[in-house]
Amino acid sequence: MTVVKSDAMLQHEKWIAEVVAHRPKRSNNSVMHVEWSKYLLAAAAIVVVVIAAVSIMK
């Protein structure tokens, strides 16, 4: 049984081969890596401070 591929599938396979062939040999994940846990911790601390300030003012 043979599989007939559509033009879109052939183009997709060519695109994948092109991307894999031209990707960087050593990727640097630290450049685009965002430490979301630090931002989440800072946001939680700010929320706690704001709630404390509002409760003292009442």
mmJSON file of the N, C-alpha and C atoms, coordinates in Angstrom:
{"data_MODEL":{"atom_site":{
"group_PDB":["ATOM","ATOM","ATOM","ATOM","ATOM","ATOM","ATOM","ATOM","ATOM","ATOM","ATOM","ATOM","ATOM","ATOM","ATOM","ATOM","ATOM","ATOM","ATOM","ATOM","ATOM","ATOM","ATOM","ATOM","ATOM","ATOM","ATOM","ATOM","ATOM","ATOM","ATOM","ATOM","ATOM","ATOM","ATOM","ATOM","ATOM","ATOM","ATOM","ATOM","ATOM","ATOM","ATOM","ATOM","ATOM","ATOM","ATOM","ATOM","ATOM","ATOM","ATOM","ATOM","ATOM","ATOM","ATOM","ATOM","ATOM","ATOM","ATOM","ATOM","ATOM","ATOM","ATOM","ATOM","ATOM","ATOM","ATOM","ATOM","ATOM","ATOM","ATOM","ATOM","ATOM","ATOM","ATOM","ATOM","ATOM","ATOM","ATOM","ATOM","ATOM","ATOM","ATOM","ATOM","ATOM","ATOM","ATOM","ATOM","ATOM","ATOM","ATOM","ATOM","ATOM","ATOM","ATOM","ATOM","ATOM","ATOM","ATOM","ATOM","ATOM","ATOM","ATOM","ATOM","ATOM","ATOM","ATOM","ATOM","ATOM","ATOM","ATOM","ATOM","ATOM","ATOM","ATOM","ATOM","ATOM","ATOM","ATOM","ATOM","ATOM","ATOM","ATOM","ATOM","ATOM","ATOM","ATOM","ATOM","ATOM","ATOM","ATOM","ATOM","ATOM","ATOM","ATOM","ATOM","ATOM","ATOM","ATOM","ATOM","ATOM","ATOM","ATOM","ATOM","ATOM","ATOM","ATOM","ATOM","ATOM","ATOM","ATOM","ATOM","ATOM","ATOM","ATOM","ATOM","ATOM","ATOM","ATOM","ATOM","ATOM","ATOM","ATOM","ATOM","ATOM","ATOM","ATOM","ATOM","ATOM","ATOM","ATOM","ATOM","ATOM","ATOM"],
"id":[1,2,3,4,5,6,7,8,9,10,11,12,13,14,15,16,17,18,19,20,21,22,23,24,25,26,27,28,29,30,31,32,33,34,35,36,37,38,39,40,41,42,43,44,45,46,47,48,49,50,51,52,53,54,55,56,57,58,59,60,61,62,63,64,65,66,67,68,69,70,71,72,73,74,75,76,77,78,79,80,81,82,83,84,85,86,87,88,89,90,91,92,93,94,95,96,97,98,99,100,101,102,103,104,105,106,107,108,109,110,111,112,113,114,115,116,117,118,119,120,121,122,123,124,125,126,127,128,129,130,131,132,133,134,135,136,137,138,139,140,141,142,143,144,145,146,147,148,149,150,151,152,153,154,155,156,157,158,159,160,161,162,163,164,165,166,167,168,169,170,171,172,173,174],
"type_symbol":["N","C","C","N","C","C","N","C","C","N","C","C","N","C","C","N","C","C","N","C","C","N","C","C","N","C","C","N","C","C","N","C","C","N","C","C","N","C","C","N","C","C","N","C","C","N","C","C","N","C","C","N","C","C","N","C","C","N","C","C","N","C","C","N","C","C","N","C","C","N","C","C","N","C","C","N","C","C","N","C","C","N","C","C","N","C","C","N","C","C","N","C","C","N","C","C","N","C","C","N","C","C","N","C","C","N","C","C","N","C","C","N","C","C","N","C","C","N","C","C","N","C","C","N","C","C","N","C","C","N","C","C","N","C","C","N","C","C","N","C","C","N","C","C","N","C","C","N","C","C","N","C","C","N","C","C","N","C","C","N","C","C","N","C","C","N","C","C","N","C","C","N","C","C"],
"label_atom_id":["N","CA","C","N","CA","C","N","CA","C","N","CA","C","N","CA","C","N","CA","C","N","CA","C","N","CA","C","N","CA","C","N","CA","C","N","CA","C","N","CA","C","N","CA","C","N","CA","C","N","CA","C","N","CA","C","N","CA","C","N","CA","C","N","CA","C","N","CA","C","N","CA","C","N","CA","C","N","CA","C","N","CA","C","N","CA","C","N","CA","C","N","CA","C","N","CA","C","N","CA","C","N","CA","C","N","CA","C","N","CA","C","N","CA","C","N","CA","C","N","CA","C","N","CA","C","N","CA","C","N","CA","C","N","CA","C","N","CA","C","N","CA","C","N","CA","C","N","CA","C","N","CA","C","N","CA","C","N","CA","C","N","CA","C","N","CA","C","N","CA","C","N","CA","C","N","CA","C","N","CA","C","N","CA","C","N","CA","C","N","CA","C","N","CA","C","N","CA","C","N","CA","C"],
"label_alt_id":[null,null,null,null,null,null,null,null,null,null,null,null,null,null,null,null,null,null,null,null,null,null,null,null,null,null,null,null,null,null,null,null,null,null,null,null,null,null,null,null,null,null,null,null,null,null,null,null,null,null,null,null,null,null,null,null,null,null,null,null,null,null,null,null,null,null,null,null,null,null,null,null,null,null,null,null,null,null,null,null,null,null,null,null,null,null,null,null,null,null,null,null,null,null,null,null,null,null,null,null,null,null,null,null,null,null,null,null,null,null,null,null,null,null,null,null,null,null,null,null,null,null,null,null,null,null,null,null,null,null,null,null,null,null,null,null,null,null,null,null,null,null,null,null,null,null,null,null,null,null,null,null,null,null,null,null,null,null,null,null,null,null,null,null,null,null,null,null,null,null,null,null,null,null],
"label_comp_id":["MET","MET","MET","THR","THR","THR","VAL","VAL","VAL","VAL","VAL","VAL","LYS","LYS","LYS","SER","SER","SER","ASP","ASP","ASP","ALA","ALA","ALA","MET","MET","MET","LEU","LEU","LEU","GLN","GLN","GLN","HIS","HIS","HIS","GLU","GLU","GLU","LYS","LYS","LYS","TRP","TRP","TRP","ILE","ILE","ILE","ALA","ALA","ALA","GLU","GLU","GLU","VAL","VAL","VAL","VAL","VAL","VAL","ALA","ALA","ALA","HIS","HIS","HIS","ARG","ARG","ARG","PRO","PRO","PRO","LYS","LYS","LYS","ARG","ARG","ARG","SER","SER","SER","ASN","ASN","ASN","ASN","ASN","ASN","SER","SER","SER","VAL","VAL","VAL","MET","MET","MET","HIS","HIS","HIS","VAL","VAL","VAL","GLU","GLU","GLU","TRP","TRP","TRP","SER","SER","SER","LYS","LYS","LYS","TYR","TYR","TYR","LEU","LEU","LEU","LEU","LEU","LEU","ALA","ALA","ALA","ALA","ALA","ALA","ALA","ALA","ALA","ALA","ALA","ALA","ILE","ILE","ILE","VAL","VAL","VAL","VAL","VAL","VAL","VAL","VAL","VAL","VAL","VAL","VAL","ILE","ILE","ILE","ALA","ALA","ALA","ALA","ALA","ALA","VAL","VAL","VAL","SER","SER","SER","ILE","ILE","ILE","MET","MET","MET","LYS","LYS","LYS"],
"label_asym_id":["A","A","A","A","A","A","A","A","A","A","A","A","A","A","A","A","A","A","A","A","A","A","A","A","A","A","A","A","A","A","A","A","A","A","A","A","A","A","A","A","A","A","A","A","A","A","A","A","A","A","A","A","A","A","A","A","A","A","A","A","A","A","A","A","A","A","A","A","A","A","A","A","A","A","A","A","A","A","A","A","A","A","A","A","A","A","A","A","A","A","A","A","A","A","A","A","A","A","A","A","A","A","A","A","A","A","A","A","A","A","A","A","A","A","A","A","A","A","A","A","A","A","A","A","A","A","A","A","A","A","A","A","A","A","A","A","A","A","A","A","A","A","A","A","A","A","A","A","A","A","A","A","A","A","A","A","A","A","A","A","A","A","A","A","A","A","A","A","A","A","A","A","A","A"],
"label_entity_id":["1","1","1","1","1","1","1","1","1","1","1","1","1","1","1","1","1","1","1","1","1","1","1","1","1","1","1","1","1","1","1","1","1","1","1","1","1","1","1","1","1","1","1","1","1","1","1","1","1","1","1","1","1","1","1","1","1","1","1","1","1","1","1","1","1","1","1","1","1","1","1","1","1","1","1","1","1","1","1","1","1","1","1","1","1","1","1","1","1","1","1","1","1","1","1","1","1","1","1","1","1","1","1","1","1","1","1","1","1","1","1","1","1","1","1","1","1","1","1","1","1","1","1","1","1","1","1","1","1","1","1","1","1","1","1","1","1","1","1","1","1","1","1","1","1","1","1","1","1","1","1","1","1","1","1","1","1","1","1","1","1","1","1","1","1","1","1","1","1","1","1","1","1","1"],
"label_seq_id":[1,1,1,2,2,2,3,3,3,4,4,4,5,5,5,6,6,6,7,7,7,8,8,8,9,9,9,10,10,10,11,11,11,12,12,12,13,13,13,14,14,14,15,15,15,16,16,16,17,17,17,18,18,18,19,19,19,20,20,20,21,21,21,22,22,22,23,23,23,24,24,24,25,25,25,26,26,26,27,27,27,28,28,28,29,29,29,30,30,30,31,31,31,32,32,32,33,33,33,34,34,34,35,35,35,36,36,36,37,37,37,38,38,38,39,39,39,40,40,40,41,41,41,42,42,42,43,43,43,44,44,44,45,45,45,46,46,46,47,47,47,48,48,48,49,49,49,50,50,50,51,51,51,52,52,52,53,53,53,54,54,54,55,55,55,56,56,56,57,57,57,58,58,58],
"pdbx_PDB_ins_code":[null,null,null,null,null,null,null,null,null,null,null,null,null,null,null,null,null,null,null,null,null,null,null,null,null,null,null,null,null,null,null,null,null,null,null,null,null,null,null,null,null,null,null,null,null,null,null,null,null,null,null,null,null,null,null,null,null,null,null,null,null,null,null,null,null,null,null,null,null,null,null,null,null,null,null,null,null,null,null,null,null,null,null,null,null,null,null,null,null,null,null,null,null,null,null,null,null,null,null,null,null,null,null,null,null,null,null,null,null,null,null,null,null,null,null,null,null,null,null,null,null,null,null,null,null,null,null,null,null,null,null,null,null,null,null,null,null,null,null,null,null,null,null,null,null,null,null,null,null,null,null,null,null,null,null,null,null,null,null,null,null,null,null,null,null,null,null,null,null,null,null,null,null,null],
"Cartn_x":[0.847,0.0,0.892,0.681,1.474,0.676,1.41,0.784,0.992,-0.077,0.001,0.004,1.072,1.191,0.701,0.023,-0.458,0.692,0.459,1.475,1.8,0.792,1.015,1.923,1.724,2.56,3.996,4.178,5.526,6.223,5.489,6.075,6.429,5.589,5.854,7.117,7.272,8.465,9.724,9.626,10.772,11.114,10.074,10.304,10.989,10.542,11.165,12.629,12.911,14.297,15.142,14.586,15.315,15.599,14.616,14.791,15.833,15.749,16.696,18.107,18.233,19.553,20.205,19.412,19.973,19.825,19.485,19.389,20.795,20.946,22.279,22.796,24.106,24.702,24.63,24.852,24.762,23.711,22.631,21.599,21.861,21.549,21.742,20.37,19.88,18.541,18.472,19.601,19.567,19.281,19.448,19.2,17.706,16.875,15.445,14.687,15.384,14.732,14.304,13.052,12.516,12.265,12.756,12.547,11.177,10.132,8.772,8.566,9.287,9.095,9.518,10.555,10.99,9.944,9.375,8.332,7.089,6.739,5.578,5.782,6.969,7.285,7.236,7.772,7.736,6.303,5.482,4.083,3.323,3.581,2.917,3.318,4.601,5.065,4.399,4.254,3.606,2.142,1.464,0.058,-0.088,0.799,0.745,0.953,1.908,2.178,0.98,0.361,-0.795,-1.974,-2.204,-3.306,-3.045,-1.808,-1.473,-1.669,-1.26,-1.402,-2.882,-3.685,-5.115,-5.791,-5.412,-6.049,-5.629,-4.441,-4.001,-4.747,-5.034,-5.675,-7.135,-7.779,-9.201,-9.403],
"Cartn_y":[-1.178,0.0,1.24,2.108,3.325,4.5,5.415,6.603,7.752,8.412,9.559,10.814,11.574,12.788,13.988,14.874,16.09,17.074,18.106,19.14,19.834,20.044,20.707,19.867,18.55,17.676,17.665,17.653,17.691,19.012,20.12,21.416,21.466,20.884,20.864,20.053,18.915,18.1,18.826,19.554,20.343,21.446,22.076,23.148,22.599,21.437,20.824,20.506,19.946,19.63,20.895,21.989,23.259,23.814,23.753,24.259,23.436,22.134,21.261,21.462,21.676,21.846,23.166,24.202,25.525,25.964,25.06,25.466,25.624,26.46,26.66,25.383,25.202,23.998,24.012,25.165,25.308,26.358,25.952,26.924,27.435,28.686,29.317,29.608,28.717,28.878,29.997,30.377,31.4,32.787,32.973,34.284,34.605,33.663,33.91,33.304,32.746,32.083,33.12,33.069,34.012,33.252,33.79,33.17,33.594,32.874,33.231,33.06,32.14,31.926,33.163,33.844,35.07,36.17,36.309,37.319,36.984,35.716,35.297,35.571,35.284,35.542,37.041,37.866,39.315,39.835,39.328,39.756,39.354,38.163,37.725,38.617,38.98,39.855,41.225,41.753,43.056,42.982,41.904,41.741,41.694,40.986,40.901,42.278,43.039,44.375,45.293,45.216,46.073,45.701,44.41,43.993,44.451,44.349,44.798,46.313,47.051,48.519,48.908,48.238,48.574,48.216,47.098,46.716,47.627,48.196,49.128,50.46,50.878,52.171,52.157,51.032,50.994,51.139],
"Cartn_z":[0.0,0.0,0.0,-0.954,-1.032,-0.483,0.108,0.679,-0.294,-0.659,-1.557,-0.694,-0.807,-0.003,-0.799,-0.116,-0.765,-0.922,-1.721,-1.913,-0.594,0.222,1.504,2.396,2.394,3.21,2.694,1.382,0.814,1.151,1.057,1.411,2.89,3.726,5.161,5.46,4.804,5.01,4.541,3.425,2.946,3.942,4.5,5.474,6.721,7.202,8.369,8.085,6.926,6.567,6.518,6.011,5.941,7.332,8.199,9.568,10.316,10.197,10.898,10.354,9.057,8.45,8.854,9.148,9.431,10.878,11.764,13.158,13.745,14.757,15.338,15.992,15.896,16.47,17.994,18.587,20.05,20.354,20.92,21.274,22.688,22.897,24.192,24.777,25.614,26.171,27.198,27.78,28.815,28.246,26.945,26.348,26.382,25.98,25.916,27.094,28.041,29.164,30.195,30.597,31.576,32.878,33.958,35.267,35.794,35.386,35.783,37.275,37.902,39.337,40.13,39.676,40.368,40.237,39.032,38.837,39.649,39.718,40.485,41.974,42.47,43.871,44.173,43.278,43.469,43.44,42.539,42.452,43.719,44.237,45.465,46.642,46.703,47.78,47.683,46.472,46.29,46.699,46.346,46.724,48.237,48.913,50.374,50.994,50.472,51.007,50.771,49.604,49.297,50.207,50.409,51.291,52.714,53.167,54.523,54.647,53.646,53.682,53.692,52.914,52.854,54.18,54.78,56.035,57.188,57.145,58.193,58.044,56.82,56.595,57.049,57.114,57.481,58.953],
"occupancy":[1.0,1.0,1.0,1.0,1.0,1.0,1.0,1.0,1.0,1.0,1.0,1.0,1.0,1.0,1.0,1.0,1.0,1.0,1.0,1.0,1.0,1.0,1.0,1.0,1.0,1.0,1.0,1.0,1.0,1.0,1.0,1.0,1.0,1.0,1.0,1.0,1.0,1.0,1.0,1.0,1.0,1.0,1.0,1.0,1.0,1.0,1.0,1.0,1.0,1.0,1.0,1.0,1.0,1.0,1.0,1.0,1.0,1.0,1.0,1.0,1.0,1.0,1.0,1.0,1.0,1.0,1.0,1.0,1.0,1.0,1.0,1.0,1.0,1.0,1.0,1.0,1.0,1.0,1.0,1.0,1.0,1.0,1.0,1.0,1.0,1.0,1.0,1.0,1.0,1.0,1.0,1.0,1.0,1.0,1.0,1.0,1.0,1.0,1.0,1.0,1.0,1.0,1.0,1.0,1.0,1.0,1.0,1.0,1.0,1.0,1.0,1.0,1.0,1.0,1.0,1.0,1.0,1.0,1.0,1.0,1.0,1.0,1.0,1.0,1.0,1.0,1.0,1.0,1.0,1.0,1.0,1.0,1.0,1.0,1.0,1.0,1.0,1.0,1.0,1.0,1.0,1.0,1.0,1.0,1.0,1.0,1.0,1.0,1.0,1.0,1.0,1.0,1.0,1.0,1.0,1.0,1.0,1.0,1.0,1.0,1.0,1.0,1.0,1.0,1.0,1.0,1.0,1.0,1.0,1.0,1.0,1.0,1.0,1.0],
"B_iso_or_equiv":[0.0,0.0,0.0,0.0,0.0,0.0,0.0,0.0,0.0,0.0,0.0,0.0,0.0,0.0,0.0,0.0,0.0,0.0,0.0,0.0,0.0,0.0,0.0,0.0,0.0,0.0,0.0,0.0,0.0,0.0,0.0,0.0,0.0,0.0,0.0,0.0,0.0,0.0,0.0,0.0,0.0,0.0,0.0,0.0,0.0,0.0,0.0,0.0,0.0,0.0,0.0,0.0,0.0,0.0,0.0,0.0,0.0,0.0,0.0,0.0,0.0,0.0,0.0,0.0,0.0,0.0,0.0,0.0,0.0,0.0,0.0,0.0,0.0,0.0,0.0,0.0,0.0,0.0,0.0,0.0,0.0,0.0,0.0,0.0,0.0,0.0,0.0,0.0,0.0,0.0,0.0,0.0,0.0,0.0,0.0,0.0,0.0,0.0,0.0,0.0,0.0,0.0,0.0,0.0,0.0,0.0,0.0,0.0,0.0,0.0,0.0,0.0,0.0,0.0,0.0,0.0,0.0,0.0,0.0,0.0,0.0,0.0,0.0,0.0,0.0,0.0,0.0,0.0,0.0,0.0,0.0,0.0,0.0,0.0,0.0,0.0,0.0,0.0,0.0,0.0,0.0,0.0,0.0,0.0,0.0,0.0,0.0,0.0,0.0,0.0,0.0,0.0,0.0,0.0,0.0,0.0,0.0,0.0,0.0,0.0,0.0,0.0,0.0,0.0,0.0,0.0,0.0,0.0,0.0,0.0,0.0,0.0,0.0,0.0],
"pdbx_formal_charge":[null,null,null,null,null,null,null,null,null,null,null,null,null,null,null,null,null,null,null,null,null,null,null,null,null,null,null,null,null,null,null,null,null,null,null,null,null,null,null,null,null,null,null,null,null,null,null,null,null,null,null,null,null,null,null,null,null,null,null,null,null,null,null,null,null,null,null,null,null,null,null,null,null,null,null,null,null,null,null,null,null,null,null,null,null,null,null,null,null,null,null,null,null,null,null,null,null,null,null,null,null,null,null,null,null,null,null,null,null,null,null,null,null,null,null,null,null,null,null,null,null,null,null,null,null,null,null,null,null,null,null,null,null,null,null,null,null,null,null,null,null,null,null,null,null,null,null,null,null,null,null,null,null,null,null,null,null,null,null,null,null,null,null,null,null,null,null,null,null,null,null,null,null,null],
"auth_seq_id":[1,1,1,2,2,2,3,3,3,4,4,4,5,5,5,6,6,6,7,7,7,8,8,8,9,9,9,10,10,10,11,11,11,12,12,12,13,13,13,14,14,14,15,15,15,16,16,16,17,17,17,18,18,18,19,19,19,20,20,20,21,21,21,22,22,22,23,23,23,24,24,24,25,25,25,26,26,26,27,27,27,28,28,28,29,29,29,30,30,30,31,31,31,32,32,32,33,33,33,34,34,34,35,35,35,36,36,36,37,37,37,38,38,38,39,39,39,40,40,40,41,41,41,42,42,42,43,43,43,44,44,44,45,45,45,46,46,46,47,47,47,48,48,48,49,49,49,50,50,50,51,51,51,52,52,52,53,53,53,54,54,54,55,55,55,56,56,56,57,57,57,58,58,58],
"auth_comp_id":["MET","MET","MET","THR","THR","THR","VAL","VAL","VAL","VAL","VAL","VAL","LYS","LYS","LYS","SER","SER","SER","ASP","ASP","ASP","ALA","ALA","ALA","MET","MET","MET","LEU","LEU","LEU","GLN","GLN","GLN","HIS","HIS","HIS","GLU","GLU","GLU","LYS","LYS","LYS","TRP","TRP","TRP","ILE","ILE","ILE","ALA","ALA","ALA","GLU","GLU","GLU","VAL","VAL","VAL","VAL","VAL","VAL","ALA","ALA","ALA","HIS","HIS","HIS","ARG","ARG","ARG","PRO","PRO","PRO","LYS","LYS","LYS","ARG","ARG","ARG","SER","SER","SER","ASN","ASN","ASN","ASN","ASN","ASN","SER","SER","SER","VAL","VAL","VAL","MET","MET","MET","HIS","HIS","HIS","VAL","VAL","VAL","GLU","GLU","GLU","TRP","TRP","TRP","SER","SER","SER","LYS","LYS","LYS","TYR","TYR","TYR","LEU","LEU","LEU","LEU","LEU","LEU","ALA","ALA","ALA","ALA","ALA","ALA","ALA","ALA","ALA","ALA","ALA","ALA","ILE","ILE","ILE","VAL","VAL","VAL","VAL","VAL","VAL","VAL","VAL","VAL","VAL","VAL","VAL","ILE","ILE","ILE","ALA","ALA","ALA","ALA","ALA","ALA","VAL","VAL","VAL","SER","SER","SER","ILE","ILE","ILE","MET","MET","MET","LYS","LYS","LYS"],
"auth_asym_id":["A","A","A","A","A","A","A","A","A","A","A","A","A","A","A","A","A","A","A","A","A","A","A","A","A","A","A","A","A","A","A","A","A","A","A","A","A","A","A","A","A","A","A","A","A","A","A","A","A","A","A","A","A","A","A","A","A","A","A","A","A","A","A","A","A","A","A","A","A","A","A","A","A","A","A","A","A","A","A","A","A","A","A","A","A","A","A","A","A","A","A","A","A","A","A","A","A","A","A","A","A","A","A","A","A","A","A","A","A","A","A","A","A","A","A","A","A","A","A","A","A","A","A","A","A","A","A","A","A","A","A","A","A","A","A","A","A","A","A","A","A","A","A","A","A","A","A","A","A","A","A","A","A","A","A","A","A","A","A","A","A","A","A","A","A","A","A","A","A","A","A","A","A","A"],
"auth_atom_id":["N","CA","C","N","CA","C","N","CA","C","N","CA","C","N","CA","C","N","CA","C","N","CA","C","N","CA","C","N","CA","C","N","CA","C","N","CA","C","N","CA","C","N","CA","C","N","CA","C","N","CA","C","N","CA","C","N","CA","C","N","CA","C","N","CA","C","N","CA","C","N","CA","C","N","CA","C","N","CA","C","N","CA","C","N","CA","C","N","CA","C","N","CA","C","N","CA","C","N","CA","C","N","CA","C","N","CA","C","N","CA","C","N","CA","C","N","CA","C","N","CA","C","N","CA","C","N","CA","C","N","CA","C","N","CA","C","N","CA","C","N","CA","C","N","CA","C","N","CA","C","N","CA","C","N","CA","C","N","CA","C","N","CA","C","N","CA","C","N","CA","C","N","CA","C","N","CA","C","N","CA","C","N","CA","C","N","CA","C","N","CA","C","N","CA","C","N","CA","C","N","CA","C"],
"pdbx_PDB_model_num":[1,1,1,1,1,1,1,1,1,1,1,1,1,1,1,1,1,1,1,1,1,1,1,1,1,1,1,1,1,1,1,1,1,1,1,1,1,1,1,1,1,1,1,1,1,1,1,1,1,1,1,1,1,1,1,1,1,1,1,1,1,1,1,1,1,1,1,1,1,1,1,1,1,1,1,1,1,1,1,1,1,1,1,1,1,1,1,1,1,1,1,1,1,1,1,1,1,1,1,1,1,1,1,1,1,1,1,1,1,1,1,1,1,1,1,1,1,1,1,1,1,1,1,1,1,1,1,1,1,1,1,1,1,1,1,1,1,1,1,1,1,1,1,1,1,1,1,1,1,1,1,1,1,1,1,1,1,1,1,1,1,1,1,1,1,1,1,1,1,1,1,1,1,1]
}}}
